Amino acid sequence: MKTLTLSQSGIALSALGYGCMNIGGAWNAATWTAADRAQAERAVQTALEHGITLFDHADIYGRGKSEAIFGQILKAQPHLRDQIVLQSKCGIRLADEPTPGMPPRYDFSYDHIVASVEASLDRLQTDRLDILLLHRPDPLMEPTEVARAFDHLHTHGKVRAFGVSNHTPGQIELLRRAVDQPLEINQIELSLLHVGALSAGVDANRRGLEYTAADGVLEYCRLNAILVQAWSPLAGGRLSAPAETASVVERATAGLISALASAKACSVEAVQLAWLMRYPGPVQPIIGTTNPQRIAACAEADQLTLTREEWYQLFNAARGVNIP
């Protein structure tokens, strides 16, 4: 599989990443089952067989079970650690944790960031994260606290590189002015059913359109050599197998995807991911299926390049209206 390289840290990433949100089983306090672990092992092994080396976690995935199961995989195959890029996220605190009655909240405090990383390392059974992302913007963020946490983690060899997730240009810039380490990734939702970050540019200065906080995020990331990772790049499978309740736009887009896949003798997943990867930013899709057949179908995108005309056909269909 083709690779991408982070401009500052030099870390090489596979063109597709594997998102580990779903490998931990149910999002509850119950221990994972043997079936959960077997499913996770099959998914991870299939991803590796298709050249995927970036594995994306978060401390909250499966309430910690996704990292814990992955840690068991690494414990059983310790040689894998030096062959993969391990990424995790922190900053989201769930309701009733650690005390009943506490609200869901975001927390970029020094203590929480450091404690979260330590807990992730323990669950993953490793001594380091290759990349740490701040999961969602914390309105109460004190940039100097984040900077102190990053310095501590970087100096002690616990995190090699840093980034953010779901951040706007202004939020990234505020943080960049405080931290010494470069912010090298911004992970945002981006798919053919979530095109706001792309539409914002072509719809500039038009009346009657809803404001989106995604304005300029892709251009900002390009200007500052920040890799865009796309979460939910397949929109939960809604365009691969449209439901009976699918909208007119979804059905039209899915039909075009199917026609392109047939013409190019590839999967419908590959067409959708290749559409994202055609953006010259670049964009690294983070797939999340645990189905080995769908992982293999996604990997076909690495060998597929859409023409400018094909890209705009899909863009217009997904918008539900042609560009101005």
C-alpha positions in Angstrom: 0.0 0.0 0.0 1.1 3.5 -0.7 2.4 5.6 2.2 2.1 9.1 3.5 4.8 10.8 5.6 4.2 13.3 8.3 6.2 16.4 7.4 7.7 17.2 10.8 8.2 13.9 12.6 8.8 11.8 9.5 6.5 9.1 10.6 5.3 7.0 7.6 1.7 6.0 7.5 -0.3 3.7 5.2 -2.6 5.5 2.8 -5.6 4.0 4.6 -5.8 3.8 8.4 -7.7 1.3 10.5 -10.0 2.7 13.1 -10.3 0.4 16.2 -13.5 1.9 17.7 -15.6 -1.3 17.0 -13.1 -4.0 18.1 -13.9 -3.8 21.8 -17.4 -5.1 21.7 -20.2 -3.4 23.6 -19.7 0.0 25.1 -20.3 -1.0 28.7 -18.3 -2.1 31.7 -18.6 -5.8 31.0 -15.4 -7.7 30.1 -15.0 -8.5 26.5 -15.9 -12.0 25.3 -13.8 -14.6 23.4 -15.9 -13.8 20.3 -15.0 -10.1 20.7 -11.3 -10.9 20.8 -11.5 -13.3 17.9 -13.3 -10.7 15.8 -10.7 -8.1 16.6 -7.8 -10.5 15.8 -9.4 -11.3 12.4 -9.9 -7.6 11.6 -6.4 -6.5 12.6 -4.8 -9.4 10.7 -6.8 -8.6 7.6 -5.8 -4.9 7.8 -2.2 -5.9 8.1 -2.4 -8.3 5.2 -3.6 -5.5 3.0 -0.8 -3.1 4.0 -2.6 -1.0 6.6 -0.1 0.0 9.3 -1.9 3.0 11.0 -4.2 1.8 13.8 -6.3 4.5 15.3 -7.6 4.3 18.9 -9.2 6.5 21.6 -9.3 6.1 25.3 -13.1 6.0 25.3 -13.6 3.4 22.5 -15.5 0.5 24.0 -14.9 2.2 27.3 -11.3 1.2 27.1 -11.9 -2.3 25.8 -10.8 -1.6 22.3 -7.3 -0.6 23.5 -7.2 -3.5 25.9 -8.0 -6.1 23.3 -5.5 -4.6 20.9 -3.0 -4.8 23.8 -3.6 -8.5 24.0 -2.9 -8.8 20.3 0.4 -7.0 20.7 1.3 -9.1 23.7 0.8 -12.3 21.7 2.7 -10.8 18.7 5.3 -8.4 20.1 7.1 -8.1 16.8 4.0 -6.1 15.4 4.8 -3.1 17.6 7.7 -1.9 15.5 5.8 -2.6 12.2 2.7 -0.4 13.0 1.9 3.2 13.8 -0.1 3.4 17.0 -2.4 6.4 17.4 -4.8 7.2 20.2 -7.0 10.1 21.3 -7.9 11.7 24.6 -10.0 14.5 25.9 -13.5 13.2 26.1 -14.9 12.3 29.5 -18.1 10.2 29.6 -21.1 10.9 31.9 -20.9 9.5 35.4 -17.1 9.0 35.2 -15.4 8.9 37.6 -18.3 9.9 39.9 -22.0 9.3 39.3 -23.8 12.5 38.3 -20.9 14.0 36.5 -21.8 15.4 33.0 -20.3 14.4 29.7 -17.5 16.9 29.1 -14.2 17.6 27.4 -11.0 17.9 29.4 -7.7 19.2 28.1 -6.2 19.7 31.5 -2.6 18.7 32.1 -3.6 16.0 34.6 -6.2 14.5 32.4 -4.1 14.4 29.2 -1.1 12.8 31.0 -3.3 10.3 33.0 -5.2 9.3 29.8 -2.1 8.6 27.9 -0.6 6.5 30.8 -3.9 4.5 30.9 -3.8 4.0 27.2 -0.2 2.8 27.3 -1.2 0.3 30.0 -4.1 -1.1 28.1 -2.2 -1.2 24.8 0.7 -2.9 26.6 3.3 -0.7 25.0 5.7 2.0 26.2 4.8 4.6 23.6 2.2 6.1 21.3 3.4 7.1 17.9 0.7 9.8 17.6 -1.6 11.4 20.2 -4.7 13.4 19.1 -6.9 15.7 21.2 -10.3 14.2 20.5 -12.7 17.1 20.5 -12.2 20.8 21.2 -12.4 21.8 24.9 -13.9 25.3 25.3 -12.2 25.5 28.7 -8.8 24.7 27.2 -5.8 26.5 28.7 -3.2 26.2 25.9 -0.3 26.4 28.3 -1.6 23.3 30.2 -1.8 21.4 26.9 1.8 22.5 26.1 3.0 21.3 29.5 1.4 17.9 29.0 2.8 17.6 25.5 6.3 18.5 26.7 6.0 15.9 29.5 4.9 13.1 27.2 7.3 13.9 24.5 10.3 14.4 26.8 9.6 11.0 28.5 9.3 9.2 25.2 5.7 8.3 25.6 4.4 10.2 22.5 6.3 10.8 19.3 4.0 13.1 17.5 0.8 15.1 18.2 -2.3 16.3 16.5 -6.0 17.1 17.0 -9.4 15.8 15.9 -12.6 17.8 14.9 -10.8 21.1 15.3 -11.4 24.3 13.3 -8.5 26.5 12.0 -8.9 29.0 14.8 -8.8 26.3 17.5 -5.7 24.7 15.9 -4.0 28.1 15.7 -4.7 29.0 19.3 -3.1 25.7 20.3 -0.2 26.0 17.9 0.9 29.2 19.5 1.4 27.5 22.8 2.9 24.1 22.1 6.5 23.4 21.0 5.6 20.3 19.1 4.1 20.6 15.6 0.4 19.6 15.2 0.6 17.2 12.3 -2.9 15.7 12.0 -6.5 16.9 12.1 -9.1 14.1 12.1 -12.5 15.2 10.9 -15.7 13.6 9.6 -15.5 13.6 5.8 -17.4 11.4 3.3 -19.7 11.7 0.3 -22.6 12.2 2.8 -20.6 14.8 4.8 -19.1 17.2 2.3 -19.4 20.4 4.2 -15.7 21.0 4.4 -15.5 20.8 0.6 -18.7 22.6 -0.2 -17.9 25.5 2.0 -15.3 26.7 -0.5 -17.4 26.4 -3.7 -20.4 27.9 -1.9 -18.5 31.0 -0.7 -20.4 34.3 -0.9 -23.7 32.6 -1.8 -27.0 33.6 -0.1 -29.3 31.4 1.8 -26.8 28.7 2.8 -26.3 27.5 6.3 -23.0 28.4 8.0 -20.6 25.5 8.6 -17.7 25.7 11.0 -15.8 23.6 8.6 -15.1 26.7 6.5 -11.4 26.7 5.5 -10.3 23.7 7.5 -9.0 21.8 4.5 -7.2 24.8 3.1 -5.7 25.6 6.5 -4.4 22.1 6.9 -2.8 22.2 3.5 -1.2 25.5 4.2 0.3 24.2 7.5 1.3 20.7 6.3 -1.4 19.1 8.6 -2.6 15.7 7.4 -6.4 15.4 7.2 -7.7 12.0 8.5 -11.3 11.3 7.5 -13.4 9.5 10.1 -16.6 7.7 9.0 -15.3 7.9 5.4 -18.0 5.4 4.2 -20.8 7.2 6.1 -21.7 4.1 8.0 -22.2 2.1 4.8 -25.2 4.1 3.8 -24.0 4.5 0.2 -22.7 0.9 -0.1 -26.1 -0.6 0.5 -28.8 2.1 0.8 -31.7 1.4 3.1 -35.3 1.6 1.9 -35.6 4.8 3.8 -32.6 6.4 2.0 -33.1 9.9 0.6 -33.3 10.8 -3.1 -29.7 12.2 -2.8 -28.4 9.1 -1.2 -30.0 6.8 -3.8 -28.7 8.9 -6.7 -25.2 9.0 -5.2 -25.2 5.3 -4.4 -26.3 4.6 -8.0 -23.4 6.6 -9.5 -21.0 4.9 -7.1 -22.3 1.5 -8.2 -21.9 2.3 -11.9 -18.4 3.5 -11.4 -17.4 0.4 -9.4 -18.9 -1.8 -12.2 -17.0 0.1 -14.9 -13.7 -0.1 -13.0 -14.2 -3.6 -11.7 -13.7 -2.6 -8.1 -15.7 -2.4 -4.9 -18.2 0.4 -4.1 -16.1 1.0 -1.0 -13.0 1.6 -3.1 -14.9 4.3 -5.2 -16.0 6.2 -2.1 -12.5 6.1 -0.5 -10.8 6.9 -3.8 -13.0 10.0 -4.0 -11.6 11.2 -0.7 -8.0 10.3 -1.6 -8.3 12.3 -4.9 -8.3 15.5 -2.8 -4.7 16.8 -3.0 -4.4 17.7 0.7 -3.9 14.7 1.2 -6.7 12.8 3.0 -6.1 9.6 4.9 -9.4 7.7 5.3 -9.8 5.8 8.6 -12.0 2.8 8.0 -13.8 1.1 10.9 -15.5 -2.1 9.7 -14.6 -5.4 11.5 -15.8 -7.4 8.5 -12.7 -8.9 6.7 -14.4 -8.8 3.3 -15.2 -5.1 3.7 -11.6 -4.4 4.8 -10.3 -6.1 1.7 -12.8 -4.1 -0.4 -11.7 -0.8 1.2 -8.0 -1.7 0.4 -8.8 -1.7 -3.3 -8.9 2.1 -3.1 -5.1 2.2 -2.9 -5.0 1.2 -6.6 -7.8 3.4 -7.8 -7.6 7.0 -9.0 -10.7 8.9 -10.1 -10.5 11.5 -12.9 -11.4 15.1 -12.3 -14.7 14.5 -14.1 -15.6 11.4 -12.0 -14.8 13.3 -8.8 -17.1 16.1 -9.7 -19.9 13.8 -10.8 -19.8 12.3 -7.3 -19.5 15.7 -5.6 -22.5 17.1 -7.5 -24.6 14.0 -6.7 -23.7 14.1 -3.0 -24.5 17.8 -2.8 -27.9 17.2 -4.4 -27.3 20.1 -6.7 -24.6 21.0 -9.2 -21.9 23.4 -8.2 -22.6 27.1 -9.0 
